[in-house]
Amino acid sequence: MKKNKVLKISTAGSVDDGKSTLIGRILYDTKSLKRDALEAIKKNSEQKGYDYLDLALATDGLVAEREQGITIDVAHIYFSTPNRSYIIADTPGHKEYTRNMITGASSSDIAVILIDARKGVVEQTKRHFFINNLLRINELIVAVNKMDLVDYKETRFNAIVEDFKKLAQAGSYKEQLITFIPISALHGDNVVASSENLSWYSGKTLMQHLENIQFEDIHQNTQARFQVQTVIRPKTENFHDFRGYAGKLKGGELSVGDKVVVLPSKMKSTIKTIEFYDKKYTKASIGSSITITLEDDINVSRGDLIVKENQLPHEAKEIKAIICWMDSTPLISSTIYQFQYGVKSVKSKIKSIDSKIDTDRMGKEQETNELQLNNLGWATIQLAKPLHFDNYDENKDSGAFILIDTKTNNTAGVGFIQHKESLN
Amino acid sequence: MNDIVINNPLEDEAIYIFREVAAQFEKPAILFSGGKDSITLVHLAKKAFYPAKIPFPLVHIDTGHNFPETIAFRDNLVKEFGLELHVHYVQDNIDAGHVKEEQGKYASRNQLQTQTLLQAIEEHGFDACIGGARRDEEKARAKERIFSVRDDFGQWDEKNQRPEVFDMLNGRIAYGQNVRVFPISNWTELDVWTYIQNEEIEIPSIYFAHKRNVFERDGLIWTANDDVVYREKDEIVTEKTVRFRTVGDMSCTAAVESLAFSIEEVVKEIRQSDLSERGARIDDMRSEAAMETRKQEGYF
């Protein structure tokens, strides 16, 4: 099968920065909006008395969103060019912002931050940058929108670029690539096609830039992490002794013959086969949902981590992490939460809330004893059993966890492990 | 032996989701309509658990207004894969007086399926129902989660959904709740068709161009079947070469004129089409919020 790569993008912008309009514009200009969808937008725009196409209507999916003209929940938008497929996570710009933005960004390769050219870098922009920097999104595109409302002036754009660069100096993840593009989503300037109005700008348009992003440039170099989802035992005549471990490879590569360790048991073995459906392979790389078998008959169950012998993760029974709180019941110390790390689930206790991180002031920390909905902060978590883990900065796919409220079963928070002690 | 496993991120994601369902739930089922999306689901499930059998039964909510080709296809598939199939009939519910059949020109049993589905879930005690809905189909669906929690009444609380971060799926539920699972959430219509082509998956013949007696209404092509689809006297039946792009109930699925007789021609046609797939779903034309309203009531 042909490699079918998908570029995942999250968007960030304040209310009225024109985020939905931008997405609508991308869909319109890449001819991704079908005739019937377009007719519905035309009809709705006319009903509302607009003399232009309200492209935001292409994405606002819920009745309440259309009524209020706002986006409430993360929406996923799909489109493709002859070059590749795209998924945009459109995150709301108002309340519950941090929660939704982190949800959208967690599954994204790159992020687009929108700035209103009239307003420039505002409080919210700082938060957008800070969160994308914290989540180590490898590439940021800063789209300076509504250039039409500042007469397409180069000086205005340059001033905003300078302000943003100053802001970016305070980010802790220094390797993040940042690209600035002046656009007008409403008029389509520099979104897909380049614009006469912005003739002073010699760079790529937003779409040209997206089309040129190379996956190799935005993906980390990681070690092989294979967490077992389920053990496959067909117990049929043809596969009587078959015992396969099914899972998705997070990070690196695995090959037949690799010496591996199963955690937490620390039992050693060698990879006998790597299988995908009814075929055997010599090697698998990051992202593959495979089934592996081992040379030795050892006890392996769901949640166990299979790693290469010379690439051990950290081990600890107490970890430190940055938590983003997503629940209306605040996070306080001494409470019990179900801790889900990938597919592994263990009981945990919040030992302490160590500080609150001010996302509007570039992560300035202050003391606190609770984290409320949409707060970010440091916490120390005690686990019922030792955990084998990576820090988030080592592997984005295996450095995060969620906390589940044991009473409501809701996903109450997400954590990014930043534990400096290691037993390696 | 082959060298390196070639990634298809959409397929990898769907297989990962299927494996999570098997591990996190006690009694999951695949909601099977006989359409291309649910057929794709069955193939993905086969891959996810091979060489073991698919560990879920299929559930079909039969409106009684199905295309006969779909039912024949369903029964073959069940036999070939050695699956368990539960069929629940909307007609039973109508006969028992639990739901009232719609009348008139636009009558459809599409909405009536919800009641039957909820009863099936309760009767079997399913805690997870796997469906083939995709986010690109419809804008209310664009807001749907992969694990979507429903209450005792099957209702979708769209403003209070669990956040889904990274690929971690939280399937913990209280007694009486159940989860709808959508493994191909992130696939587009074209992704499904390309997959069917590449994997050489068999699909019902009505997806390919064939001659059919039809009539036109509101610019759409309706199947002429006077037992099932209401037709005005002045709506003249003619024979046309058509195919179906999406397959649901006969009374809510419109055909499109097409000369795509093979899967290659179908994929080409989808690529070039300027109409969206739901454009052929008469049920979605009822209002801007038709899908959202149905989902709140417990629809697929």
Interface residues (C-beta under 8 A of the other chain):
Chain A: M1 K2 K3 N4 K5 V6 K34 R35 D36 A37 A40 N44 A58 T59 D60 G61 L62 V63 A64 R66 I72 D73 V74 A75 H76 I77 Y78 S80 S85 I87 R99 N100 I102 T103 S106 S107 Q229 T230 I232 R233 P234 K235 T236 N238 F239 F242 G244 A246 G247 K248 I274 F276 Y277 D278 K279 K280 Y281 T282 K283 A284 S285 G287 S288 S289 I290 T291 R302 M326 Q338 Q340 G342 V343 D397 A400 F401 I402 I404 N409 N410 T411 V414
Chain B: M1 N2 D3 I4 V5 I6 N7 N8 P9 L10 E11 D12 E13 I15 Y16 R19 E20 A22 A23 K46 K47 A48 F49 Y50 P51 A52 K53 R135 D136 E138 K139 A140 R141 A142 K143 E158 K159 Q161 R162 P163 E164 V165 F166 D167 M168 N170 R172 I173 A174 S185 N186 T188 L190 D191 T194 N198 S273 D274 L275 S276 R278 G279 E288 A289 E292
